[in-house]
Amino acid sequence: MATDESWREPDRRFVVSGPASPRDQRDLMGRPFFALARRPRFEPIRYRSRQIKVIVRASADEGMATIWDADVLLWLAGQIVEALNHGRWVSRHVRFTPWQLFHDLGWADGAHQYRRLRGALVRLETTRVATSLRTPPDWPAQSFAWISDLGISRSEGVSLTLPIWFMEGVCDCSRVLTLDPAYFRLTGGLERWLYRLARRHAGRQKTGWTFNVAELHARSGSLTPLRNFMIDIGTIVRRQSIPGYDFQLISGGKPGVLRIVPTGRSTVPGENHVDPTVAADADYTVGAGAELPLLQVQKPVEASDSKGENGPVTYITNIITYYVGNFGLSDTFPIGRSGHGKKAREAVADRMVGVP
């Protein structure tokens, strides 16, 4: 089906009037467009592959839009797609009542959720994105904010304008995917990002999809060091907490390979063609300094003075070699996750979720 172009014509507002299933764009899934930590991020994301460049810059005051803030965009995309599916007119100028968003996303209707929404909207408005994705070769990258012309009032609710780049993706049905409702209950930023990556690349394909972990690290835009990123991936694989997919982590002395296999609970198919492995085509992801991951990580075992011993990183990657069929990690897995770490993480999440 051709891209719907009717939204380009009028300037009047599209008023959200009913429930709709959130939708995601393929172009946004599996690339670093949002911060993965709840703590404010001010360090820019700079990602470049052979064909694509993504640069995301944060406001000096508000910080970068997070993957939780992106729920607002997913919800708006679902509203637009639902309207188009029923032959209704849409526009990139949108108005909605917060209650409808709270209802569709499962947010509690209270003062805390209004603060959370306001904080998300402000960060979406002040985050600047530049990307060559969907731009002809030799053309300059498109630059935009996730939303603009933001207005919030008791009488009118929320009004905003979506960027043309976003609307072009939403109104092209070949670029849009539905999401498992359980996605919105995932509490970890990396978990959410991995679900979207799996949804985009693996879909319902029996053979699944395979990624080099170093490539995942570059694609995520995370400031977490690769060593800690590998530990967090291992924890997610052990928990199998991502809906619709099984994750298998395979290591052979290198950062390892992550295999994603659908369990049959995905909503619609993903890609039609599957490559055995996604090559490490990211040239770099720039981040001056590294933030500590939200998960508390125990200091790895120190390397022995013996020349025959492996270093700490190699040791860790070797011992996390396992398949999901092994029903968890071996007892020798030397990474501790204390109850104190969980409580601290939940406290941080509770404090940061509504930061304006």
LOMARMAR-195511 format. One record per residue (C-alpha): x, y, z; residue in three letters. Coordinates in Angstrom, 2 decimals, decimal comma. Layout:
+---------+---------+---------+---------+
!      xx !      yy !      zz ! residuo !
+---------+---------+---------+---------+
!       X !       Y !       Z !     Ala !
...
+---------+---------+---------+---------+
This chain:
+---------+---------+---------+---------+
!      xx !      yy !      zz ! residuo !
+---------+---------+---------+---------+
!    0,00 !    0,00 !    0,00 !     Met !
!    1,29 !    3,45 !   -0,86 !     Ala !
!    2,18 !    5,98 !    1,77 !     Thr !
!   -0,79 !    8,10 !    2,84 !     Asp !
!   -0,04 !   11,72 !    1,91 !     Glu !
!   -3,29 !   13,37 !    3,01 !     Ser !
!   -1,73 !   14,60 !    6,25 !     Trp !
!    0,48 !   17,02 !    4,33 !     Arg !
!   -2,38 !   19,23 !    3,15 !     Glu !
!   -4,34 !   20,82 !    6,03 !     Pro !
!   -3,12 !   22,71 !    9,09 !     Asp !
!   -6,02 !   22,02 !   11,42 !     Arg !
!   -5,49 !   19,67 !   14,35 !     Arg !
!   -6,06 !   15,94 !   14,52 !     Phe !
!   -8,00 !   15,40 !   17,74 !     Val !
!   -7,53 !   12,03 !   19,42 !     Val !
!  -10,98 !   10,67 !   20,19 !     Ser !
!  -10,68 !    7,00 !   21,17 !     Gly !
!   -8,47 !    4,07 !   22,17 !     Pro !
!   -5,85 !    2,64 !   19,81 !     Ala !
!   -3,01 !    0,13 !   19,98 !     Ser !
!    0,42 !    1,80 !   20,10 !     Pro !
!    2,58 !    1,37 !   17,00 !     Arg !
!    6,33 !    1,56 !   16,45 !     Asp !
!    8,35 !    2,52 !   13,38 !     Gln !
!   10,87 !    0,09 !   11,95 !     Arg !
!   13,30 !    2,95 !   11,43 !     Asp !
!   13,32 !    3,74 !   15,16 !     Leu !
!   13,70 !    0,15 !   16,34 !     Met !
!   17,22 !   -1,07 !   16,94 !     Gly !
!   19,01 !    2,25 !   16,52 !     Arg !
!   20,04 !    4,76 !   19,21 !     Pro !
!   17,38 !    7,45 !   19,14 !     Phe !
!   16,68 !    7,56 !   22,90 !     Phe !
!   18,57 !    7,38 !   26,20 !     Ala !
!   18,28 !    3,98 !   27,89 !     Leu !
!   18,76 !    5,17 !   31,48 !     Ala !
!   16,29 !    7,07 !   33,63 !     Arg !
!   18,92 !    9,41 !   35,00 !     Arg !
!   19,25 !   12,56 !   32,86 !     Pro !
!   21,66 !   12,12 !   29,96 !     Arg !
!   23,41 !   15,15 !   28,52 !     Phe !
!   26,12 !   13,41 !   26,50 !     Glu !
!   25,14 !   13,32 !   22,79 !     Pro !
!   24,56 !   10,06 !   20,94 !     Ile !
!   26,65 !    9,77 !   17,79 !     Arg !
!   26,09 !    6,62 !   15,74 !     Tyr !
!   27,26 !    5,85 !   12,24 !     Arg !
!   26,96 !    2,74 !   10,12 !     Ser !
!   27,89 !    2,36 !    6,48 !     Arg !
!   24,66 !    3,96 !    5,30 !     Gln !
!   23,13 !    5,69 !    8,32 !     Ile !
!   24,06 !    8,47 !   10,68 !     Lys !
!   22,19 !    9,32 !   13,88 !     Val !
!   23,07 !   12,22 !   16,17 !     Ile !
!   20,91 !   12,99 !   19,21 !     Val !
!   21,59 !   16,02 !   21,39 !     Arg !
!   20,07 !   16,78 !   24,77 !     Ala !
!   18,90 !   20,02 !   26,27 !     Ser !
!   21,37 !   21,50 !   28,73 !     Ala !
!   18,59 !   21,74 !   31,31 !     Asp !
!   16,19 !   18,84 !   30,72 !     Glu !
!   18,36 !   16,01 !   29,44 !     Gly !
!   17,74 !   13,69 !   26,52 !     Met !
!   14,38 !   12,04 !   25,78 !     Ala !
!   14,39 !    8,50 !   27,19 !     Thr !
!   12,99 !    5,25 !   25,86 !     Ile !
!   10,15 !    5,68 !   28,40 !     Trp !
!    9,39 !    9,15 !   27,01 !     Asp !
!    9,10 !    7,50 !   23,58 !     Ala !
!    5,88 !    5,80 !   24,80 !     Asp !
!    4,12 !    9,07 !   23,98 !     Val !
!    5,31 !    8,85 !   20,37 !     Leu !
!    4,31 !    5,18 !   20,14 !     Leu !
!    0,86 !    6,04 !   21,40 !     Trp !
!    0,45 !    8,93 !   18,96 !     Leu !
!    1,64 !    6,71 !   16,10 !     Ala !
!   -1,03 !    4,17 !   17,04 !     Gly !
!   -3,72 !    6,86 !   17,04 !     Gln !
!   -2,69 !    8,06 !   13,59 !     Ile !
!   -2,53 !    4,56 !   12,11 !     Val !
!   -5,92 !    3,68 !   13,62 !     Glu !
!   -7,48 !    6,78 !   12,06 !     Ala !
!   -5,97 !    6,00 !    8,65 !     Leu !
!   -7,17 !    2,39 !    8,86 !     Asn !
!  -10,73 !    3,71 !    9,25 !     His !
!  -10,41 !    6,25 !    6,46 !     Gly !
!  -10,28 !    9,26 !    8,76 !     Arg !
!   -8,29 !   12,40 !    8,18 !     Trp !
!   -5,09 !   12,97 !   10,18 !     Val !
!   -2,58 !   15,75 !   10,70 !     Ser !
!    0,81 !   16,16 !   12,31 !     Arg !
!   -0,82 !   18,84 !   14,49 !     His !
!   -2,36 !   16,83 !   17,33 !     Val !
!   -4,50 !   17,45 !   20,39 !     Arg !
!   -5,40 !   14,93 !   23,09 !     Phe !
!   -6,47 !   14,63 !   26,70 !     Thr !
!   -3,93 !   13,03 !   29,06 !     Pro !
!   -6,58 !   10,67 !   30,38 !     Trp !
!   -6,80 !    8,87 !   27,04 !     Gln !
!   -3,05 !    8,30 !   26,96 !     Leu !
!   -3,05 !    7,08 !   30,58 !     Phe !
!   -5,87 !    4,67 !   29,76 !     His !
!   -4,28 !    3,20 !   26,63 !     Asp !
!   -0,78 !    2,83 !   28,10 !     Leu !
!   -1,94 !    1,59 !   31,49 !     Gly !
!   -0,66 !    4,59 !   33,43 !     Trp !
!   -2,44 !    5,36 !   36,69 !     Ala !
!   -4,60 !    8,48 !   36,50 !     Asp !
!   -3,07 !   10,68 !   39,18 !     Gly !
!   -0,90 !   13,69 !   39,88 !     Ala !
!    2,27 !   11,60 !   39,57 !     His !
!    1,37 !   10,52 !   36,04 !     Gln !
!    0,67 !   14,12 !   35,01 !     Tyr !
!    4,17 !   15,02 !   36,19 !     Arg !
!    5,55 !   12,06 !   34,30 !     Arg !
!    3,76 !   13,12 !   31,12 !     Leu !
!    4,86 !   16,73 !   31,43 !     Arg !
!    8,48 !   15,68 !   31,93 !     Gly !
!    8,32 !   13,37 !   28,90 !     Ala !
!    6,80 !   16,08 !   26,69 !     Leu !
!    9,41 !   18,64 !   27,70 !     Val !
!   12,28 !   16,25 !   26,98 !     Arg !
!   10,76 !   15,26 !   23,64 !     Leu !
!   10,47 !   18,93 !   22,71 !     Glu !
!   14,02 !   19,86 !   23,70 !     Thr !
!   15,84 !   16,82 !   22,26 !     Thr !
!   17,31 !   17,44 !   18,81 !     Arg !
!   17,77 !   14,64 !   16,30 !     Val !
!   19,75 !   14,62 !   13,05 !     Ala !
!   19,69 !   11,52 !   10,83 !     Thr !
!   20,46 !   10,50 !    7,27 !     Ser !
!   17,92 !    7,68 !    7,54 !     Leu !
!   15,45 !    7,95 !    4,61 !     Arg !
!   17,54 !   10,75 !    3,12 !     Thr !
!   18,85 !   10,42 !   -0,46 !     Pro !
!   22,63 !    9,96 !   -0,81 !     Pro !
!   24,68 !   13,16 !   -0,65 !     Asp !
!   21,78 !   15,05 !    0,92 !     Trp !
!   22,21 !   16,68 !    4,33 !     Pro !
!   20,81 !   14,86 !    7,34 !     Ala !
!   17,31 !   15,81 !    8,42 !     Gln !
!   17,17 !   17,66 !   11,73 !     Ser !
!   14,14 !   17,92 !   14,00 !     Phe !
!   12,78 !   17,78 !   17,55 !     Ala !
!   10,48 !   14,91 !   18,44 !     Trp !
!    7,65 !   17,38 !   19,08 !     Ile !
!    7,23 !   21,15 !   18,73 !     Ser !
!    4,64 !   23,85 !   19,46 !     Asp !
!    3,86 !   22,17 !   22,78 !     Leu !
!    0,88 !   23,50 !   24,70 !     Gly !
!   -0,59 !   22,14 !   27,94 !     Ile !
!   -3,77 !   23,51 !   29,52 !     Ser !
!   -6,68 !   22,30 !   31,62 !     Arg !
!   -9,26 !   23,28 !   29,01 !     Ser !
!   -7,50 !   22,10 !   25,82 !     Glu !
!   -5,41 !   19,22 !   27,18 !     Gly !
!   -2,17 !   18,71 !   25,26 !     Val !
!   -1,47 !   20,14 !   21,82 !     Ser !
!    1,72 !   19,54 !   19,84 !     Leu !
!    3,15 !   19,18 !   16,35 !     Thr !
!    4,98 !   16,07 !   15,15 !     Leu !
!    7,95 !   16,36 !   12,77 !     Pro !
!    7,52 !   15,60 !    9,07 !     Ile !
!   10,16 !   12,85 !    9,31 !     Trp !
!    8,12 !   11,06 !   11,97 !     Phe !
!    4,85 !   11,41 !   10,04 !     Met !
!    6,39 !   10,04 !    6,86 !     Glu !
!    7,24 !    6,84 !    8,71 !     Gly !
!    3,93 !    6,52 !   10,55 !     Val !
!    1,79 !    7,03 !    7,46 !     Cys !
!    3,67 !    4,35 !    5,49 !     Asp !
!    2,11 !    1,06 !    6,56 !     Cys !
!    5,20 !   -0,91 !    5,49 !     Ser !
!    7,23 !    0,90 !    8,17 !     Arg !
!    4,89 !    0,38 !   11,13 !     Val !
!    4,66 !   -2,54 !   13,57 !     Leu !
!    2,37 !   -3,26 !   16,49 !     Thr !
!    3,81 !   -3,98 !   19,93 !     Leu !
!    3,06 !   -6,55 !   22,59 !     Asp !
!    1,18 !   -4,74 !   25,41 !     Pro !
!    3,63 !   -6,35 !   27,85 !     Ala !
!    6,33 !   -4,11 !   26,37 !     Tyr !
!    5,00 !   -1,18 !   28,39 !     Phe !
!    5,46 !   -3,16 !   31,60 !     Arg !
!    9,18 !   -3,70 !   31,00 !     Leu !
!   11,09 !   -1,65 !   33,56 !     Thr !
!   14,59 !   -1,75 !   32,12 !     Gly !
!   15,72 !    0,55 !   29,33 !     Gly !
!   17,92 !   -2,12 !   27,75 !     Leu !
!   15,08 !   -4,66 !   27,98 !     Glu !
!   12,79 !   -2,28 !   26,11 !     Arg !
!   15,40 !   -1,59 !   23,47 !     Trp !
!   16,07 !   -5,31 !   22,96 !     Leu !
!   12,35 !   -6,03 !   22,58 !     Tyr !
!   12,03 !   -3,40 !   19,87 !     Arg !
!   15,15 !   -4,76 !   18,15 !     Leu !
!   13,71 !   -8,30 !   18,28 !     Ala !
!   10,30 !   -7,15 !   17,07 !     Arg !
!   11,84 !   -5,38 !   14,11 !     Arg !
!   14,32 !   -8,06 !   12,99 !     His !
!   13,04 !  -11,43 !   14,22 !     Ala !
!    9,26 !  -10,99 !   14,06 !     Gly !
!    7,74 !  -14,48 !   13,77 !     Arg !
!   10,54 !  -16,03 !   11,74 !     Gln !
!   11,38 !  -19,50 !   13,00 !     Lys !
!   15,08 !  -19,06 !   12,37 !     Thr !
!   15,13 !  -15,86 !   14,40 !     Gly !
!   17,97 !  -13,37 !   14,15 !     Trp !
!   21,54 !  -13,17 !   15,37 !     Thr !
!   23,54 !  -10,14 !   16,53 !     Phe !
!   27,13 !   -9,62 !   17,53 !     Asn !
!   27,07 !   -8,21 !   21,09 !     Val !
!   29,64 !   -5,55 !   20,21 !     Ala !
!   27,34 !   -4,44 !   17,39 !     Glu !
!   24,43 !   -4,31 !   19,83 !     Leu !
!   26,48 !   -2,14 !   22,15 !     His !
!   27,17 !    0,32 !   19,32 !     Ala !
!   23,55 !    0,28 !   18,11 !     Arg !
!   22,16 !    0,93 !   21,58 !     Ser !
!   24,03 !    4,20 !   22,06 !     Gly !
!   24,59 !    3,23 !   25,69 !     Ser !
!   27,32 !    4,94 !   27,69 !     Leu !
!   27,73 !    1,76 !   29,74 !     Thr !
!   31,14 !    0,15 !   29,07 !     Pro !
!   31,05 !   -2,94 !   26,85 !     Leu !
!   32,06 !   -5,18 !   29,75 !     Arg !
!   29,10 !   -4,07 !   31,88 !     Asn !
!   26,83 !   -4,11 !   28,83 !     Phe !
!   27,70 !   -7,78 !   28,35 !     Met !
!   26,88 !   -8,49 !   31,99 !     Ile !
!   23,49 !   -6,81 !   31,65 !     Asp !
!   22,75 !   -8,76 !   28,47 !     Ile !
!   23,62 !  -11,96 !   30,32 !     Gly !
!   21,21 !  -11,06 !   33,13 !     Thr !
!   18,37 !  -10,39 !   30,69 !     Ile !
!   19,02 !  -13,70 !   28,94 !     Val !
!   18,94 !  -15,53 !   32,26 !     Arg !
!   15,64 !  -13,92 !   33,25 !     Arg !
!   13,97 !  -14,35 !   29,83 !     Gln !
!   11,79 !  -11,36 !   30,69 !     Ser !
!   11,22 !  -10,00 !   27,19 !     Ile !
!    7,76 !  -10,98 !   25,85 !     Pro !
!    7,46 !  -13,03 !   22,68 !     Gly !
!   11,13 !  -13,97 !   22,30 !     Tyr !
!   13,76 !  -16,32 !   23,68 !     Asp !
!   17,30 !  -15,01 !   23,92 !     Phe !
!   20,42 !  -17,18 !   23,69 !     Gln !
!   23,86 !  -15,80 !   24,48 !     Leu !
!   26,78 !  -17,57 !   22,81 !     Ile !
!   30,38 !  -16,63 !   23,55 !     Ser !
!   33,70 !  -17,90 !   22,32 !     Gly !
!   36,25 !  -15,66 !   23,98 !     Gly !
!   34,97 !  -12,53 !   22,23 !     Lys !
!   32,08 !  -10,24 !   23,28 !     Pro !
!   29,78 !  -12,97 !   22,01 !     Gly !
!   26,68 !  -13,43 !   19,88 !     Val !
!   23,04 !  -12,93 !   20,89 !     Leu !
!   20,49 !  -15,12 !   19,16 !     Arg !
!   16,83 !  -14,02 !   19,22 !     Ile !
!   14,16 !  -16,63 !   18,52 !     Val !
!   10,39 !  -15,90 !   18,53 !     Pro !
!    8,18 !  -17,99 !   20,78 !     Thr !
!    5,08 !  -17,58 !   18,61 !     Gly !
!    3,52 !  -14,82 !   20,70 !     Arg !
!    4,49 !  -11,91 !   18,41 !     Ser !
!    1,60 !   -9,98 !   16,90 !     Thr !
!    2,61 !   -9,67 !   13,24 !     Val !
!    5,52 !  -10,87 !   11,06 !     Pro !
!    8,78 !   -8,97 !   10,96 !     Gly !
!   11,32 !   -8,94 !    8,13 !     Glu !
!   10,78 !  -11,30 !    5,19 !     Asn !
!   14,47 !  -12,09 !    4,74 !     His !
!   16,86 !  -13,05 !    7,50 !     Val !
!   20,63 !  -12,79 !    7,35 !     Asp !
!   22,49 !  -15,31 !    9,54 !     Pro !
!   24,26 !  -12,58 !   11,49 !     Thr !
!   24,10 !   -8,81 !   11,51 !     Val !
!   27,67 !   -7,73 !   10,91 !     Ala !
!   29,40 !   -5,15 !   13,07 !     Ala !
!   28,82 !   -2,27 !   10,65 !     Asp !
!   28,80 !    0,50 !   13,25 !     Ala !
!   31,94 !    2,58 !   12,93 !     Asp !
!   31,58 !    4,18 !   16,30 !     Tyr !
!   29,27 !    5,30 !   19,06 !     Thr !
!   30,77 !    8,30 !   20,80 !     Val !
!   30,30 !    8,98 !   24,49 !     Gly !
!   32,82 !   10,85 !   26,64 !     Ala !
!   32,85 !    8,86 !   29,84 !     Gly !
!   30,65 !    6,00 !   30,94 !     Ala !
!   27,64 !    5,97 !   33,20 !     Glu !
!   27,16 !    3,16 !   35,67 !     Leu !
!   24,37 !    0,78 !   34,71 !     Pro !
!   21,25 !    0,77 !   36,87 !     Leu !
!   21,90 !   -2,87 !   37,70 !     Leu !
!   24,40 !   -3,25 !   40,53 !     Gln !
!   27,44 !   -5,13 !   39,25 !     Val !
!   29,92 !   -6,95 !   41,46 !     Gln !
!   33,59 !   -6,29 !   40,68 !     Lys !
!   34,85 !   -9,04 !   38,34 !     Pro !
!   37,47 !  -11,55 !   39,41 !     Val !
!   40,95 !  -10,10 !   39,08 !     Glu !
!   43,34 !  -11,62 !   36,56 !     Ala !
!   46,11 !  -13,88 !   37,85 !     Ser !
!   49,75 !  -12,92 !   37,51 !     Asp !
!   50,23 !  -16,10 !   35,50 !     Ser !
!   50,63 !  -15,50 !   31,78 !     Lys !
!   48,34 !  -18,41 !   31,06 !     Gly !
!   45,34 !  -16,84 !   32,80 !     Glu !
!   42,67 !  -14,86 !   30,98 !     Asn !
!   41,98 !  -11,22 !   31,78 !     Gly !
!   38,78 !  -10,17 !   33,60 !     Pro !
!   36,78 !   -9,40 !   30,45 !     Val !
!   37,74 !  -12,63 !   28,68 !     Thr !
!   36,98 !  -14,58 !   31,84 !     Tyr !
!   33,52 !  -13,10 !   32,16 !     Ile !
!   32,66 !  -13,64 !   28,50 !     Thr !
!   33,80 !  -17,25 !   28,64 !     Asn !
!   31,70 !  -18,13 !   31,67 !     Ile !
!   28,51 !  -16,64 !   30,29 !     Ile !
!   28,61 !  -19,09 !   27,38 !     Thr !
!   25,37 !  -21,00 !   27,60 !     Tyr !
!   22,05 !  -21,66 !   25,88 !     Tyr !
!   18,58 !  -21,00 !   27,17 !     Val !
!   18,01 !  -24,73 !   27,21 !     Gly !
!   20,43 !  -24,99 !   30,10 !     Asn !
!   17,75 !  -23,34 !   32,25 !     Phe !
!   19,86 !  -20,56 !   33,61 !     Gly !
!   23,42 !  -19,85 !   34,46 !     Leu !
!   25,91 !  -22,17 !   36,04 !     Ser !
!   26,60 !  -21,87 !   39,73 !     Asp !
!   30,06 !  -20,61 !   38,84 !     Thr !
!   28,68 !  -17,42 !   37,32 !     Phe !
!   30,60 !  -14,78 !   39,34 !     Pro !
!   28,22 !  -11,86 !   39,05 !     Ile !
!   26,24 !  -10,85 !   42,10 !     Gly !
!   22,83 !   -9,11 !   42,05 !     Arg !
!   22,03 !   -8,23 !   45,61 !     Ser !
!   18,62 !   -7,40 !   46,99 !     Gly !
!   20,04 !   -4,04 !   47,99 !     His !
!   20,82 !   -3,32 !   44,35 !     Gly !
!   17,22 !   -4,09 !   43,37 !     Lys !
!   15,81 !   -1,81 !   46,05 !     Lys !
!   18,17 !    0,98 !   45,10 !     Ala !
!   17,26 !    0,60 !   41,43 !     Arg !
!   13,55 !    0,75 !   42,20 !     Glu !
!   14,06 !    3,84 !   44,36 !     Ala !
!   15,97 !    5,60 !   41,57 !     Val !
!   13,29 !    4,65 !   39,04 !     Ala !
!   10,52 !    5,96 !   41,28 !     Asp !
!   12,30 !    9,26 !   41,83 !     Arg !
!   13,18 !    9,84 !   38,17 !     Met !
!   10,04 !    8,73 !   36,40 !     Val !
!    8,19 !   11,99 !   36,98 !     Gly !
!   11,06 !   14,46 !   36,79 !     Val !
!    9,86 !   17,45 !   34,79 !     Pro !
+---------+---------+---------+---------+
